[in-house]
Amino acid sequence: MPGQCLTPATLSDIARKDTSRLTGTIAKALAANSPFINVIGGGTFPSGVSDEIRTSVQMQAAPGDSLALPTFVCDTELCGTVGLQDLTDAVDFTARLESKRGFGPRVCVKKGYSAFKSSYLAAEDSMKKLVTQYINSDIRAQLYLRSASKFNATKGYDFNSLFTGGSETDVGVKFTPLNPTGPVSFKALHTIARYMKEALFAETFGDGQKGMFRFIGSSDIIESFRAETGVKEILIALTNGSYRLGEVAVSGYSFEESPAYRGISFAVDQRPLRASAISGSGVPTLVDPVVIVTNASKNTAYAKVNPSWLTAPYEIGFLLADNSFNRLVPERYVGEGSFKFAPQLHMGELDWHYIVDNDCNTFGDYGWHKYQITRAYQPVRPQHVVAIIYKRCIADLGLPDCDVTSASSYTGGDQFATVGVC
């Protein structure tokens, strides 16, 4: 109806026009900027089969005899016996596709006609980074929520008191309801890694001497590991993984892993999960990393860092083994023909919504970006993701006191040498 059309006052005072999907740039940005994308598997969710996928994960076989002292008898005494029965079991998981939709500001292309080219590039960069942030935040959040192992860095307790979960059936286990007392040490981190290897039979990334677990945390906690006695400057090497996007190679997120220090490689999460408190049931109160600043006169808004996030007392890092989760995307998202995407890299679509009609948008004056992100998480060995909550310490700036606070001053007049005149 003509009376219901948008007015210029309701349109955002920016100019954006993009008639093509930005899937390629989103995928490349995700590979370069996400520390979490290389630690989970990828795959496709088959279409036309079912709205959910049920997977069966085989548990360790239950031996009928002791694994400390297995019973062997003389071979001549085996006649007429069948031995002890060993049993097996499996855990079933269900994965369903979930989606997130959103759209950008309604904009009038007339307002940016003279700066159309720069507006296009700005729109592409802004929307690409936003969708990338959503995807990265979603992976991190789901690993935290669905992980079947948790650790609380609280002084004065033994390992078993601080570690919770450890089995496929512990998906979504909570932290021990204690307030962390300090940052997690590398000594504690390596204890967790050994426990994953020896007790949970976790698989490393890579084989043989190159096998390693991966830790993702803030730059502060990784710097704390570097400063810890015995670690120091060993954590300085670099290696890259890669995916192929069509015929263009894009670098994977870099992990410090050549060689990994004592079987652990490291990557920085620029916006780690932080919490203001931990409830009595072991659930952290997470703090959003940004706050929104609104400009009502232009009908626009932007995000800036949240002061409460900067000062939050608690933080969460992740120690991960290989083959923990798969992130599945619909089959239509992996490309066509020779232009293929690594499945876990491509899970969103972005369109410019621009429809010329016979009423409000007769001249095609305005439109907006819209996006959709669709994915499903398939647990494989969820206990091989260990979310670690620890306390953040006030940064030591290393600023020294002055060694001398006062000294005598010379109060005499300046002295000059006599210069001869020819």
SVG drawing of the C-alpha trace seen along z (x, -y; Angstrom):
<svg xmlns="http://www.w3.org/2000/svg" viewBox="-2 -40 98 121">
<polyline fill="none" stroke="black" stroke-width="0.4" points="0.0,0.0 1.3,-3.5 0.7,-4.7 2.8,-1.9 6.0,-2.6 9.3,-3.3 10.2,-7.0 13.7,-8.3 13.8,-8.8 13.5,-5.1 16.3,-4.2 19.9,-4.0 22.1,-6.9 24.6,-4.7 24.8,-3.5 25.3,0.2 24.6,2.1 25.8,5.7 24.0,7.9 26.2,11.0 26.7,13.4 29.9,13.0 30.3,16.7 33.9,17.0 35.2,14.1 33.4,15.3 35.0,18.7 38.5,17.4 38.1,15.0 37.0,17.8 39.9,20.0 42.4,17.2 40.8,15.8 39.2,18.7 41.3,20.7 38.5,23.2 37.8,24.2 40.9,26.4 40.2,28.4 36.8,29.9 35.9,32.1 33.6,31.2 30.9,33.0 27.6,32.6 24.1,33.1 22.3,35.2 19.2,33.8 16.0,35.6 16.7,38.3 15.7,37.1 15.5,34.0 18.0,35.5 21.1,37.8 21.5,40.5 25.1,41.7 26.4,44.5 29.7,44.1 31.4,47.3 32.6,47.4 35.6,49.3 34.9,53.0 34.2,54.3 36.8,57.1 35.5,60.2 38.9,60.7 41.4,58.5 43.6,56.2 46.1,56.0 46.6,59.8 44.9,61.6 44.2,65.2 46.1,67.7 46.1,71.5 48.0,74.3 47.0,75.0 46.4,78.7 43.7,77.7 41.6,75.8 39.5,78.7 35.8,78.2 36.1,74.5 34.9,71.4 36.6,68.6 35.2,65.5 32.7,63.3 33.7,59.7 30.9,57.2 30.6,54.1 28.3,51.1 27.7,47.9 26.3,44.4 23.8,42.9 23.9,39.2 21.4,37.1 22.3,34.2 19.8,31.7 20.3,28.7 19.9,25.4 19.9,22.0 20.4,18.3 18.9,15.6 19.5,11.9 19.5,8.8 21.4,5.6 20.2,2.0 17.6,0.9 19.6,-1.6 18.8,-4.0 21.2,-3.8 20.6,-7.4 22.4,-8.6 25.6,-7.0 25.5,-7.4 28.6,-9.4 30.6,-7.0 29.1,-3.8 32.4,-1.9 33.8,-2.5 30.4,-1.8 30.4,1.6 33.8,2.5 32.9,1.3 29.7,3.3 31.5,6.5 34.2,6.1 31.7,5.3 29.2,8.1 32.0,10.6 33.6,9.9 30.3,10.0 29.3,13.4 32.8,14.7 32.4,13.5 29.1,15.3 30.5,18.5 33.6,18.4 31.6,17.5 29.1,20.3 31.9,22.9 33.5,21.7 30.1,21.6 29.1,25.0 32.4,26.6 31.9,25.0 28.3,26.1 28.7,29.6 32.1,30.6 32.1,33.6 35.1,32.6 35.6,29.5 38.4,28.3 38.4,25.6 41.8,24.0 41.3,23.6 44.3,23.9 44.1,26.3 42.3,29.2 43.5,32.4 43.0,33.2 40.0,35.4 38.2,32.7 38.7,30.1 38.1,32.3 34.5,33.2 33.2,35.5 35.5,37.6 33.0,39.9 30.9,39.8 27.8,39.8 28.9,36.6 28.0,34.2 27.2,30.8 28.9,31.5 29.3,28.5 32.4,27.1 33.1,27.9 31.2,25.1 34.3,23.3 35.7,19.9 39.1,20.2 41.9,18.7 44.4,18.0 45.4,18.6 45.9,22.2 49.5,23.2 51.3,25.0 52.0,27.7 48.3,28.2 47.6,28.0 50.1,30.8 48.6,32.9 45.2,32.6 46.9,33.5 48.4,36.6 45.1,37.6 43.4,37.2 46.1,39.4 46.3,42.1 42.8,42.2 40.6,41.0 42.5,42.4 42.4,39.1 43.8,38.9 46.4,36.3 46.5,34.0 49.1,35.6 50.9,38.9 54.1,40.1 56.5,37.5 54.4,34.8 51.3,35.7 50.0,33.0 47.0,31.6 45.9,28.0 45.2,25.3 43.2,22.2 43.1,19.3 43.7,15.6 47.0,14.0 47.4,13.3 47.2,17.0 49.6,18.1 52.0,15.4 51.7,16.7 52.8,20.1 55.8,18.5 56.8,16.8 56.4,20.0 59.7,21.5 60.8,24.2 58.6,23.0 59.8,19.4 60.7,18.8 60.3,22.4 56.8,21.6 57.8,19.6 57.5,21.8 54.8,21.6 53.1,23.8 50.1,23.4 47.4,25.7 45.4,25.0 42.1,25.5 41.4,25.1 38.6,22.7 38.1,23.4 41.6,23.1 42.7,20.6 44.7,21.9 43.8,20.1 45.9,20.5 44.4,22.1 44.7,20.6 48.3,20.7 49.2,22.9 52.5,22.7 53.4,26.3 56.8,26.8 57.7,28.4 54.8,28.4 56.1,27.9 55.8,31.2 52.9,32.3 50.8,29.2 50.5,26.5 48.9,23.0 46.6,20.5 45.3,17.2 41.6,16.5 41.1,12.7 37.7,12.8 37.8,15.6 34.8,16.5 34.8,14.5 32.6,14.7 31.7,12.4 30.8,15.2 30.2,18.9 26.9,20.2 26.6,22.8 25.8,25.3 29.0,24.7 27.6,22.5 29.6,19.4 27.8,16.1 29.2,15.2 29.8,11.6 29.1,10.4 32.4,9.0 30.7,6.0 28.1,3.3 26.0,1.5 26.2,-2.2 23.1,-3.6 22.8,-6.7 19.1,-7.5 19.3,-10.4 20.7,-8.3 19.0,-5.1 22.4,-3.3 24.4,-1.5 27.9,-0.1 29.6,2.3 32.5,1.5 34.3,3.5 32.3,4.1 34.1,2.6 32.7,5.4 34.2,8.0 37.6,6.3 37.5,6.5 35.7,9.8 37.5,11.9 37.2,15.3 38.1,16.7 37.7,20.0 40.3,21.7 40.1,25.0 42.4,28.0 41.4,30.2 42.2,33.5 41.4,34.6 38.1,36.2 35.9,34.7 33.1,33.1 32.0,32.8 30.3,29.6 27.8,30.6 26.4,28.2 23.6,28.8 24.8,30.4 23.9,27.3 26.6,25.3 29.6,27.1 29.7,25.7 29.1,27.0 31.3,28.3 35.0,27.5 34.3,24.7 34.3,26.6 34.4,25.5 35.8,27.4 32.5,28.2 33.3,26.7 34.5,23.5 31.2,22.8 28.1,22.6 26.4,19.3 24.9,17.3 24.6,13.6 22.3,11.8 21.5,8.2 17.7,8.1 16.6,5.7 13.2,6.1 11.6,3.5 7.9,3.4 4.9,1.3 4.4,-0.4 7.0,-1.4 10.2,-0.5 9.2,-1.4 12.6,-2.9 14.6,-0.4 15.8,-3.0 16.4,-0.8 17.3,2.7 19.3,4.6 21.6,7.5 20.2,10.7 22.1,13.8 21.5,17.3 23.9,19.7 22.9,23.3 24.8,26.1 24.6,29.2 27.0,30.6 27.8,34.3 29.6,35.5 32.2,38.1 34.3,38.0 33.0,35.0 35.1,35.8 38.2,34.9 37.3,31.2 38.3,29.9 37.0,26.4 39.2,24.8 38.0,21.9 40.6,19.9 41.0,16.5 42.5,13.6 45.3,11.7 46.0,8.0 48.7,7.6 52.2,7.1 53.5,4.1 57.1,4.5 57.4,0.9 60.3,0.4 60.7,-2.0 63.4,-4.6 66.6,-3.4 67.5,-7.0 64.7,-9.3 66.8,-12.4 70.3,-13.7 72.4,-16.8 72.1,-19.6 74.9,-21.9 74.1,-25.5 77.2,-27.3 77.3,-29.5 78.4,-28.4 82.1,-28.6 83.5,-29.7 86.9,-29.3 88.8,-32.4 89.1,-32.7 91.9,-34.7 91.3,-37.4 93.6,-37.8"/>
</svg>
